[in-house]
Amino acid sequence: MKKGFFLAITCLSILSSCNQAKEKMTKNTYTEESHSFAQPNEAVITHLDLDIDVDFDAQVISGTATYDIVNNAASQIILDSKFLNINEVTADGEATTFELGKMDEILGQSLTIAIQKDTQKIAVTYNTTSQTEALQWLTAQQTADKTNPFLFTQGQAILTRTWIPIQDSPQIRFTYNATVKVPSNLMAVMSAENPKEKTTNGKYHFKMEQPIPAYLIALAVGDIEYKTISDRTGVYAENSMLEKAHEEFSDMEKMVVAAENLYGAYDWEQFDVIVLPPSFPFGGMENPRLTFATPTVIAGDKSLTSLVAHELAHSWSGNLVTNATWNDFWLNEGFTVYFETRIMEALYGKERANMLALIGRQDLEDELESLKDRPNDTKLKLDLKGRNPDDGMNSIAYDKGYLFLRTLEEKVGREQMDAFLKSYFKKNAFSTTNTEDFVTYLNANLLEKNNITFNTEEWIYEPGIPDNAAVIESDAFSNVEKTLQSFIDTDKIDVAATSQWTPQEWVHFIRNFPEDMTIEQLQELDNSFNFTVSTNSYINMVWYEQSIRHGYHGNNVDNKIAEFLNSVGRRWYVTTLYKAFKRAGRTDEAIAIYKTARPNYHSVTANTIDELLGVS
């Protein structure tokens, strides 16, 4: 069919989704939220117009956030704010009173704004401060090209309130427009419709027509360029990284097609990736239309691009259908890991998908061991009241959630599982759901419908892993284990047998070193395979962990570990290594490295390591 027809259908779809969202906002359907001060059943935001200036010299964002609201005859509307200066507030264009509540270490402050029963619009003029946690201001030296400064935001879970005063709850969805002024030699991009080249005056206009929660608003500003992969996919990166990123992510369009074949149309028009400087705290962040990604996935062989499949899968599970509260985080991540694995299987085969799943299974066992004194934290449905929602962002949500869905698939059959998930995404599109609603939907539309008995309650509401968990097998990993055992028994490594190994096989090999592995054995492996100077960041991480764990100091590995921790800010990687130092009784050494590395970390990473090492 003609392109114009698709455009018309897309516009109708967006209007329909927005109307559905606003209809929801007029009803008292919001659940109690322990991580937001907002009272959306009284007054709730439906659209944001953001007008801001980005000042790199002062390291401040300043401007005005104007909201359309649905007002159920309320006398006040409450926003979330943390470490912001609130300068002025208006209601329907007239100055109004406002009050900032008592500061809570996790939640920040409530911003209570006086309104009339018929108020339809509020505007808050504000600026960020040096304490703003969502923003990371980078000097030129902290970037890839080392010529211009860089800024990026990270809002998940509850950090958007630190750079925009907003109702910062995942169940509150709204559309937004933004005008962003930046230095004229830099480009601004957001989780919205984006420019493909720089403007002459440094002013950028953005539009997000699909309703999203606050944690998915994202901004990046830097000396970046864009390169197209297909008519709906492409990459942003600094000049020195652009070609590498374009090659690494050249399968993005194939991934989108594979995802659509599984669970229906991609509803966000554009799927781009921006490769950020190495201080970005996560592997990736699924900001709609523009995934934020760490450069640590640029391995030169597409071996770590399951991360892109993961963030793409979030376009359905997370962005399209969002967890209502952070207690339901597994609905975002467990579904996404399952979907990611299915995309990887469709593109690269079942063996690679199973290798990824088995690595996740090992991560899950490690997480269960670390949480053995807190069994309630191993449940899928959590109770995080009074705690930072980051506490629930671990392998339980991701890998136990995945294992639940994989076990369910094996019970009901893949065909029925796919039909169920496709209907689940379609029914809940552009809205939120919680665990209890999901269970109800599961029972009615899959289990009872097909007369199937399944231990859903045990999986979701009980700690640990049920006995009926799916058993994941990989012939490739079995061969890896045989090769490792042969080396342990003979001190001789069959180099030829490893010549075609993927990075996942190498990771499995290294992670399974026994406790009594000798220094001489580690030295032999390092000499044979150059692990200490590997160009694959995942292999770096697991090798450095084992080096710390076993007291291996060969081939200048200690300096390489310090360099790694000073140049990579991905929280998973650096936390793994600092934990290894701590377990090995080398905390003083870890702290010495951290003192130089901390300025390179985003607050999300720094806060985790501060607590881990007992420093500030």
C-alpha positions as CSV (number, residue, x, y, z in Angstrom):
1,M,0.0,0.0,0.0
2,K,1.1,3.6,-0.5
3,K,3.1,5.5,2.1
4,G,0.4,8.1,2.6
5,F,-2.1,5.4,3.7
6,F,0.2,4.2,6.4
7,L,0.8,7.7,7.6
8,A,-3.0,8.3,7.9
9,I,-3.4,5.0,9.8
10,T,-0.5,5.9,12.1
11,C,-2.0,9.4,12.9
12,L,-5.4,7.8,13.7
13,S,-3.6,5.2,15.9
14,I,-1.8,7.9,17.9
15,L,-5.0,10.0,18.3
16,S,-6.8,6.9,19.5
17,S,-4.0,6.0,22.0
18,C,-3.9,9.6,23.4
19,N,-7.7,9.7,23.7
20,Q,-7.7,6.4,25.5
21,A,-5.0,7.7,27.9
22,K,-7.0,10.9,28.6
23,E,-10.2,8.9,29.2
24,K,-8.3,6.9,31.8
25,M,-7.1,10.0,33.5
26,T,-10.7,11.2,34.1
27,K,-11.4,8.1,36.2
28,N,-10.2,7.2,39.7
29,T,-8.2,4.3,38.5
30,Y,-4.7,5.1,39.7
31,T,-3.4,2.8,42.4
32,E,-1.6,3.8,45.6
33,E,2.0,4.8,44.7
34,S,4.7,4.8,47.4
35,H,7.4,6.4,45.2
36,S,5.5,9.5,44.2
37,F,3.8,12.4,46.1
38,A,1.3,12.8,43.3
39,Q,-2.4,12.3,43.9
40,P,-3.5,11.7,40.3
41,N,-7.1,10.7,41.2
42,E,-7.5,14.4,42.3
43,A,-5.5,16.2,39.5
44,V,-3.2,14.7,37.0
45,I,-1.0,15.9,34.1
46,T,-1.9,14.9,30.6
47,H,0.6,16.9,28.4
48,L,3.9,18.7,29.0
49,D,5.3,21.7,27.1
50,L,8.9,22.0,28.2
51,D,11.0,25.1,27.3
52,I,14.5,25.0,28.6
53,D,18.1,26.3,28.2
54,V,21.1,24.0,28.7
55,D,24.0,26.0,30.2
56,F,27.3,24.0,30.1
57,D,29.3,26.7,31.8
58,A,27.1,26.8,34.8
59,Q,26.0,23.2,34.4
60,V,22.4,24.2,34.9
61,I,19.2,23.5,33.0
62,S,16.6,26.3,33.5
63,G,13.2,27.0,32.0
64,T,9.5,26.3,32.3
65,A,7.4,23.2,32.4
66,T,3.8,23.8,31.4
67,Y,1.2,21.1,31.9
68,D,-2.3,20.5,30.7
69,I,-4.1,18.8,33.6
70,V,-7.3,16.8,34.2
71,N,-8.7,18.3,37.4
72,N,-11.4,16.5,39.3
73,A,-12.5,19.7,41.1
74,A,-9.4,19.7,43.2
75,S,-7.9,22.7,45.1
76,Q,-4.3,21.5,44.6
77,I,-2.1,19.5,42.3
78,I,1.0,17.8,43.6
79,L,4.2,17.2,41.6
80,D,7.4,15.5,42.5
81,S,10.6,17.6,42.9
82,K,14.1,16.9,44.1
83,F,17.1,19.3,44.3
84,L,15.3,21.8,42.1
85,N,15.0,25.6,42.6
86,I,11.3,26.5,42.0
87,N,11.1,30.1,41.0
88,E,7.6,30.8,39.9
89,V,4.3,28.9,39.4
90,T,1.2,29.9,37.5
91,A,-2.3,28.4,37.1
92,D,-4.1,29.3,33.9
93,G,-1.6,32.1,33.4
94,E,-2.1,33.7,36.8
95,A,0.5,33.6,39.6
96,T,-0.4,31.0,42.3
97,T,0.9,29.9,45.6
98,F,3.1,26.7,46.0
99,E,4.8,24.9,48.8
100,L,7.7,22.5,48.8
101,G,7.3,19.7,51.4
102,K,9.9,18.2,53.7
103,M,12.9,16.7,52.0
104,D,12.8,12.9,51.8
105,E,16.2,11.3,51.1
106,I,14.7,9.0,48.4
107,L,11.6,10.8,47.2
108,G,12.7,14.4,47.3
109,Q,10.0,16.9,48.0
110,S,6.3,17.3,47.2
111,L,5.5,20.4,45.2
112,T,2.0,21.4,46.1
113,I,0.4,24.0,43.8
114,A,-2.8,25.8,44.6
115,I,-5.4,25.6,41.8
116,Q,-9.1,26.3,41.2
117,K,-11.7,23.7,40.6
118,D,-11.7,24.5,36.9
119,T,-7.9,25.0,36.4
120,Q,-6.7,23.4,33.2
121,K,-3.1,24.5,33.0
122,I,-0.2,25.0,35.3
123,A,3.4,26.3,34.6
124,V,6.5,25.9,36.8
125,T,9.6,28.0,36.2
126,Y,12.7,26.3,37.7
127,N,16.3,25.5,37.4
128,T,18.4,22.4,38.3
129,T,21.2,22.5,40.9
130,S,24.6,20.8,41.4
131,Q,22.8,18.0,43.3
132,T,20.5,17.1,40.4
133,E,20.9,13.3,40.1
134,A,19.5,12.6,36.7
135,L,22.0,14.8,34.8
136,Q,25.6,14.0,34.1
137,W,27.7,16.8,32.8
138,L,30.9,15.6,31.0
139,T,33.9,17.5,30.1
140,A,35.4,17.2,26.6
141,Q,38.1,14.8,28.1
142,Q,35.3,12.4,29.3
143,T,33.9,12.0,25.8
144,A,35.1,9.8,22.8
145,D,36.2,12.7,20.6
146,K,37.6,14.8,23.5
147,T,36.6,18.1,21.7
148,N,33.3,19.2,23.3
149,P,31.4,18.6,26.5
150,F,28.4,16.3,26.7
151,L,25.2,16.0,28.8
152,F,22.8,13.1,29.2
153,T,19.9,12.3,31.5
154,Q,18.9,9.1,33.2
155,G,15.4,9.1,34.7
156,Q,14.6,5.6,35.6
157,A,13.4,4.9,38.2
158,I,12.5,8.1,40.0
159,L,15.2,10.6,38.9
160,T,13.2,12.6,36.3
161,R,11.9,14.7,39.2
162,T,15.5,15.9,39.7
163,W,15.6,17.7,36.4
164,I,11.9,18.4,35.7
165,P,9.2,19.1,38.4
166,I,6.7,16.4,37.4
167,Q,4.4,13.7,38.5
168,D,7.0,11.0,38.6
169,S,5.0,7.8,38.7
170,P,5.1,5.1,36.0
171,Q,1.3,4.9,36.0
172,I,0.9,8.5,35.0
173,R,1.3,8.8,31.2
174,F,1.3,12.1,29.2
175,T,2.4,13.5,25.8
176,Y,5.0,16.2,25.5
177,N,6.5,18.9,23.3
178,A,9.9,20.5,24.1
179,T,12.0,23.4,23.0
180,V,15.6,23.0,24.0
181,K,18.3,25.7,23.6
182,V,22.0,24.4,23.6
183,P,25.3,25.8,22.4
184,S,25.2,26.1,18.6
185,N,28.1,23.6,18.0
186,L,26.1,20.9,19.8
187,M,23.0,18.8,18.9
188,A,20.2,18.0,21.3
189,V,18.1,14.8,21.0
190,M,15.3,13.4,23.1
191,S,12.9,10.5,23.5
192,A,10.8,12.0,20.8
193,E,10.8,13.0,17.1
194,N,14.5,14.0,16.6
195,P,16.6,16.1,14.3
196,K,19.1,14.3,11.9
197,E,21.5,17.3,11.8
198,K,22.5,20.3,13.8
199,T,20.6,23.6,13.6
200,T,22.4,26.8,13.0
201,N,21.2,28.5,16.2
202,G,21.3,25.6,18.7
203,K,17.5,25.6,19.2
204,Y,15.7,22.2,18.9
205,H,12.0,21.4,18.9
206,F,10.7,18.0,19.9
207,K,7.3,16.2,19.9
208,M,6.2,12.9,21.5
209,E,2.6,12.2,20.5
210,Q,2.3,8.9,22.3
211,P,1.7,9.1,26.1
212,I,4.7,8.0,28.2
213,P,5.5,8.0,31.9
214,A,8.0,10.5,33.3
215,Y,10.9,8.0,33.6
216,L,11.0,7.8,29.8
217,I,11.7,11.5,29.2
218,A,15.3,11.7,28.1
219,L,17.7,14.3,26.8
220,A,21.2,14.1,25.4
221,V,23.3,17.0,24.2
222,G,26.7,16.7,22.5
223,D,28.8,16.9,19.3
224,I,27.0,14.0,17.7
225,E,26.0,12.9,14.2
226,Y,23.4,10.6,12.7
227,K,23.7,7.8,10.2
228,T,20.7,5.9,8.8
229,I,20.4,2.1,8.8
230,S,16.9,1.9,7.3
231,D,14.0,4.3,6.8
232,R,13.0,3.9,10.5
233,T,16.3,3.0,12.2
234,G,19.7,4.6,12.6
235,V,22.4,5.6,15.1
236,Y,23.7,8.8,16.7
237,A,27.2,8.9,18.0
238,E,30.3,11.1,18.3
239,N,32.2,11.3,15.0
240,S,34.9,8.8,16.1
241,M,32.3,6.3,17.1
242,L,29.7,6.7,14.3
243,E,31.0,4.2,11.8
244,K,31.8,1.6,14.5
245,A,28.3,2.0,15.9
246,H,26.6,1.9,12.5
247,E,28.4,-1.4,11.7
248,E,27.7,-2.9,15.1
249,F,24.0,-2.1,15.0
250,S,23.5,-2.8,11.2
251,D,20.9,-5.5,12.1
252,M,18.5,-3.1,13.8
253,E,15.9,-3.2,11.1
254,K,16.0,-7.0,11.0
255,M,15.4,-6.9,14.8
256,V,12.4,-4.7,14.4
257,V,10.9,-6.9,11.7
258,A,11.6,-10.0,13.8
259,A,9.9,-8.3,16.8
260,E,6.9,-7.3,14.8
261,N,6.5,-10.8,13.4
262,L,6.3,-12.1,17.0
263,Y,4.0,-9.6,18.8
264,G,2.6,-7.0,16.4
265,A,3.3,-3.7,14.9
266,Y,6.0,-1.3,16.3
267,D,4.0,1.6,17.5
268,W,6.7,4.3,17.9
269,E,7.5,5.0,14.2
270,Q,11.3,5.4,14.7
271,F,13.8,3.2,16.5
272,D,17.2,4.8,16.8
273,V,20.1,4.3,19.2
274,I,22.5,6.9,20.5
275,V,25.9,5.6,21.8
276,L,26.8,7.7,24.8
277,P,30.1,8.3,26.5
278,P,31.3,5.4,28.7
279,S,30.0,6.9,32.0
280,F,26.5,5.9,31.0
281,P,25.4,3.8,34.0
282,F,23.4,1.1,32.2
283,G,23.9,-1.2,29.2
284,G,21.0,0.5,27.6
285,M,17.9,2.6,28.4
286,E,14.7,2.0,26.4
287,N,13.8,5.7,25.9
288,P,11.0,5.7,23.3
289,R,12.2,6.3,19.7
290,L,15.8,6.7,21.0
291,T,17.5,4.0,23.0
292,F,20.5,5.2,25.1
293,A,23.4,2.8,24.9
294,T,26.8,2.2,26.5
295,P,29.8,2.1,24.2
296,T,30.8,-1.1,26.0
297,V,28.6,-3.1,23.6
298,I,30.7,-2.0,20.6
299,A,32.7,-5.2,20.3
300,G,33.4,-5.2,16.5
301,D,31.5,-8.5,15.9
302,K,27.9,-7.8,16.9
303,S,28.4,-10.3,19.8
304,L,26.9,-8.0,22.4
305,T,23.9,-6.6,20.4
306,S,21.4,-8.7,22.4
307,L,21.3,-5.4,24.4
308,V,19.7,-3.7,21.4
309,A,17.2,-6.5,21.0
310,H,16.4,-6.0,24.7
311,E,15.8,-2.3,24.5
312,L,13.8,-2.8,21.3
313,A,11.6,-5.4,23.1
314,H,10.9,-2.7,25.7
315,S,9.0,-0.9,22.9
316,W,6.3,-3.4,23.8
317,S,7.0,-4.6,27.4
318,G,7.7,-1.4,29.4
319,N,7.0,1.4,27.0
320,L,3.8,0.2,25.4
321,V,2.6,-1.7,28.5
322,T,4.2,-0.2,31.7
323,N,4.4,-1.5,35.2
324,A,2.0,0.5,37.3
325,T,4.4,0.8,40.3
326,W,8.0,-0.2,40.8
327,N,6.8,-3.1,42.9
328,D,5.7,-4.6,39.6
329,F,9.0,-4.0,37.8
330,W,9.3,-7.6,36.7
331,L,6.4,-7.0,34.3
332,N,8.8,-4.6,32.5
333,E,11.9,-6.6,32.6
334,G,11.0,-10.3,32.8
335,F,8.8,-9.9,29.7
336,T,11.5,-8.0,27.9
337,V,14.2,-10.6,28.6
338,Y,11.8,-13.3,27.2
339,F,11.1,-11.1,24.2
340,E,14.8,-10.3,23.7
341,T,15.6,-14.0,23.7
342,R,12.9,-14.7,21.1
343,I,14.3,-12.0,18.8
344,M,17.8,-13.3,19.1
345,E,16.6,-16.8,18.4
346,A,14.7,-15.6,15.3
347,L,17.8,-13.9,13.9
348,Y,20.7,-16.0,15.2
349,G,19.3,-19.4,16.1
350,K,18.2,-21.3,19.1
351,E,21.7,-22.2,20.3
352,R,22.7,-18.5,20.7
353,A,19.5,-17.7,22.4
354,N,20.0,-20.6,24.9
355,M,23.5,-19.5,25.6
356,L,22.2,-16.0,26.5
357,A,19.5,-17.6,28.6
358,L,22.0,-19.8,30.5
359,I,24.2,-16.8,31.3
360,G,21.1,-15.2,32.7
361,R,20.3,-18.4,34.7
362,Q,23.8,-18.2,36.2
363,D,23.3,-14.5,37.0
364,L,20.0,-15.5,38.7
365,E,21.8,-18.1,40.9
366,D,24.3,-15.5,41.9
367,E,21.6,-13.1,42.8
368,L,19.7,-15.7,44.9
369,E,22.9,-16.4,46.8
370,S,23.4,-12.7,47.5
371,L,19.8,-12.3,48.7
372,K,19.8,-15.5,50.9
373,D,19.3,-13.3,54.0
374,R,16.5,-11.3,52.3
375,P,14.2,-14.0,50.8
376,N,11.3,-11.6,50.3
377,D,13.5,-9.7,47.7
378,T,13.5,-12.9,45.6
379,K,9.8,-12.7,44.9
380,L,8.7,-11.3,41.6
381,K,6.1,-9.0,43.2
382,L,8.0,-6.8,45.6
383,D,7.1,-4.4,48.5
384,L,9.5,-1.5,48.1
385,K,7.7,1.0,50.3
386,G,10.3,3.1,52.1
387,R,13.1,1.8,49.9
388,N,14.7,3.1,46.7
389,P,13.1,1.3,43.7
390,D,16.6,0.6,42.4
391,D,16.7,-2.1,45.1
392,G,14.4,-4.2,42.9
393,M,16.3,-3.7,39.7
394,N,18.3,-6.9,39.7
395,S,18.4,-10.4,38.3
396,I,15.2,-11.4,40.1
397,A,13.0,-9.1,37.9
398,Y,15.0,-9.9,34.8
399,D,16.0,-13.5,34.9
400,K,13.4,-15.0,37.3
401,G,10.8,-13.1,35.4
402,Y,12.2,-14.6,32.1
403,L,12.3,-18.1,33.6
404,F,8.7,-17.9,34.7
405,L,7.6,-17.0,31.2
406,R,9.8,-19.6,29.6
407,T,8.4,-22.3,32.0
408,L,4.9,-21.1,31.2
409,E,5.7,-21.4,27.4
410,E,6.9,-25.0,27.9
411,K,3.7,-25.8,29.7
412,V,1.2,-24.2,27.3
413,G,3.1,-24.4,24.0
414,R,4.8,-21.7,22.0
415,E,1.9,-21.1,19.7
416,Q,-0.6,-20.4,22.5
417,M,2.0,-18.4,24.4
418,D,2.7,-16.1,21.4
419,A,-1.0,-15.6,20.8
420,F,-1.5,-14.7,24.5
421,L,1.3,-12.2,24.6
422,K,0.3,-10.6,21.4
423,S,-3.2,-10.1,22.8
424,Y,-1.8,-8.8,26.1
425,F,0.3,-6.1,24.4
426,K,-2.6,-5.1,22.2
427,K,-5.2,-4.9,25.0
428,N,-2.9,-2.9,27.3
429,A,-1.2,-0.7,24.7
430,F,-0.3,2.8,26.0
431,S,-1.4,2.0,29.5
432,T,-0.2,0.5,32.7
433,T,-0.9,-2.7,34.5
434,N,0.0,-4.4,37.8
435,T,0.8,-7.9,38.8
436,E,-2.6,-8.7,40.0
437,D,-4.3,-7.5,36.8
438,F,-1.8,-9.6,34.8
439,V,-2.6,-12.7,36.8
440,T,-6.3,-12.2,36.2
441,Y,-5.7,-11.7,32.5
442,L,-3.4,-14.8,32.4
443,N,-6.0,-17.0,34.1
444,A,-8.9,-15.8,31.9
445,N,-7.1,-15.7,28.5
446,L,-4.6,-18.6,28.7
447,L,-4.8,-21.0,31.6
448,E,-8.6,-21.4,32.3
449,K,-9.4,-21.0,28.6
450,N,-7.2,-24.0,27.8
451,N,-7.9,-25.9,31.0
452,I,-4.2,-25.6,32.1
453,T,-3.0,-25.7,35.7
454,F,0.1,-23.7,36.5
455,N,1.7,-22.6,39.8
456,T,1.5,-18.9,39.0
457,E,1.1,-17.8,42.6
458,E,4.2,-19.7,43.7
459,W,6.3,-18.1,40.9
460,I,5.2,-14.6,41.6
461,Y,4.5,-14.4,45.4
462,E,6.9,-16.9,46.9
463,P,10.7,-16.6,47.2
464,G,13.2,-18.6,45.3
465,I,12.7,-20.7,42.2
466,P,9.9,-23.3,41.9
467,D,10.8,-26.9,41.2
468,N,9.1,-26.9,37.8
469,A,11.5,-24.3,36.4
470,A,12.4,-24.9,32.7
471,V,15.8,-26.5,32.2
472,I,17.8,-24.6,29.7
473,E,20.5,-26.6,27.8
474,S,23.2,-25.6,25.4
475,D,25.4,-28.0,23.5
476,A,28.0,-25.2,23.0
477,F,28.2,-24.6,26.7
478,S,28.5,-28.3,27.4
479,N,31.5,-28.4,25.1
480,V,33.0,-25.3,26.9
481,E,32.7,-27.1,30.2
482,K,34.4,-30.2,28.8
483,T,37.3,-28.0,27.6
484,L,37.6,-26.3,30.9
485,Q,37.6,-29.6,32.8
486,S,40.2,-31.0,30.5
487,F,42.4,-28.0,31.2
488,I,41.9,-28.3,35.0
489,D,42.9,-32.0,34.8
490,T,45.9,-31.7,32.5
491,D,47.1,-28.0,32.7
492,K,46.9,-28.1,28.9
493,I,44.5,-26.1,26.8
494,D,43.2,-27.2,23.4
495,V,43.5,-23.9,21.6
496,A,42.2,-25.4,18.4
497,A,39.0,-26.4,20.1
498,T,38.3,-22.8,21.1
499,S,39.0,-21.1,17.7
500,Q,35.4,-20.6,16.8
501,W,34.0,-19.8,20.2
502,T,31.7,-16.8,20.6
503,P,32.2,-14.2,23.4
504,Q,29.3,-15.9,25.2
505,E,31.3,-19.2,25.2
506,W,34.3,-17.4,26.5
507,V,32.3,-15.7,29.2
508,H,30.9,-19.1,30.3
509,F,34.4,-20.6,30.3
510,I,35.8,-17.8,32.5
511,R,32.9,-17.6,34.9
512,N,33.1,-21.2,35.8
513,F,36.7,-21.3,37.0
514,P,36.8,-23.4,40.2
515,E,37.9,-21.9,43.5
516,D,41.1,-23.9,43.5
517,M,42.3,-22.6,40.1
518,T,46.0,-21.9,40.4
519,I,47.9,-18.7,39.6
520,E,50.0,-20.8,37.1
521,Q,46.8,-21.9,35.3
522,L,45.5,-18.4,35.1
523,Q,48.8,-17.3,33.7
524,E,48.7,-20.0,31.1
525,L,45.3,-19.0,29.9
526,D,46.1,-15.4,29.8
527,N,49.3,-16.1,27.8
528,S,47.2,-18.2,25.4
529,F,44.2,-16.0,24.9
530,N,45.2,-12.4,26.0
531,F,42.2,-12.1,28.3
532,T,43.8,-9.1,30.2
533,V,43.8,-7.0,27.0
534,S,40.6,-8.3,25.4
535,T,38.7,-5.8,23.3
536,N,35.4,-7.3,24.5
537,S,34.2,-5.5,27.6
538,Y,32.1,-8.4,28.8
539,I,35.2,-10.7,28.7
540,N,37.2,-8.0,30.4
541,M,34.7,-7.8,33.3
542,V,34.5,-11.6,34.0
543,W,38.3,-12.1,33.6
544,Y,39.1,-9.2,35.9
545,E,36.6,-10.5,38.4
546,Q,38.3,-13.9,38.4
547,S,41.8,-12.3,38.6
548,I,40.8,-10.4,41.7
549,R,39.1,-13.5,43.2
550,H,42.1,-15.7,42.6
551,G,44.8,-13.1,43.4
552,Y,46.2,-13.2,39.9
553,H,48.5,-10.2,39.2
554,G,50.2,-11.3,35.9
555,N,50.4,-9.4,32.6
556,N,49.9,-6.0,34.3
557,V,46.3,-7.0,35.1
558,D,46.0,-4.8,38.2
559,N,46.7,-1.7,36.2
560,K,44.3,-2.8,33.5
561,I,41.6,-3.3,36.1
562,A,42.2,0.2,37.4
563,E,42.0,1.6,33.9
564,F,38.8,-0.3,33.2
565,L,37.2,1.1,36.4
566,N,38.3,4.6,35.6
567,S,37.0,4.5,32.0
568,V,33.7,2.5,32.2
569,G,30.7,3.7,34.2
570,R,28.3,0.8,33.5
571,R,27.0,0.0,36.9
572,W,26.8,-3.8,36.4
573,Y,30.4,-4.0,35.3
574,V,32.0,-1.8,38.0
575,T,29.8,-3.2,40.8
576,T,30.9,-6.7,40.0
577,L,34.6,-5.7,40.2
578,Y,34.3,-3.6,43.4
579,K,32.4,-6.5,45.0
580,A,35.2,-8.9,44.0
581,F,37.7,-6.6,45.6
582,K,35.7,-6.5,48.8
583,R,35.3,-10.3,49.0
584,A,39.0,-10.7,48.4
585,G,39.8,-8.5,51.4
586,R,41.2,-5.8,49.1
587,T,38.7,-3.0,50.0
588,D,41.4,-0.4,50.6
589,E,42.7,-1.0,47.0
590,A,39.2,-0.7,45.7
591,I,38.6,2.6,47.5
592,A,41.9,4.0,46.2
593,I,40.8,3.2,42.6
594,Y,37.3,4.6,43.3
595,K,38.6,7.9,44.5
596,T,39.9,8.6,41.0
597,A,37.1,6.9,39.2
598,R,34.1,8.3,41.0
599,P,34.0,11.7,39.0
600,N,33.5,9.6,35.9
601,Y,30.4,7.8,37.2
602,H,26.8,8.9,36.9
603,S,25.1,9.3,40.2
604,V,23.2,6.0,39.7
605,T,26.5,4.2,39.7
606,A,28.2,6.3,42.3
607,N,25.4,5.9,44.8
608,T,25.6,2.1,44.5
609,I,29.4,2.0,44.9
610,D,29.3,4.6,47.8
611,E,27.1,2.2,49.7
612,L,29.0,-0.9,48.7
613,L,32.4,0.5,49.8
614,G,31.1,2.6,52.7
615,V,32.4,5.9,51.3
616,S,30.9,9.1,50.2
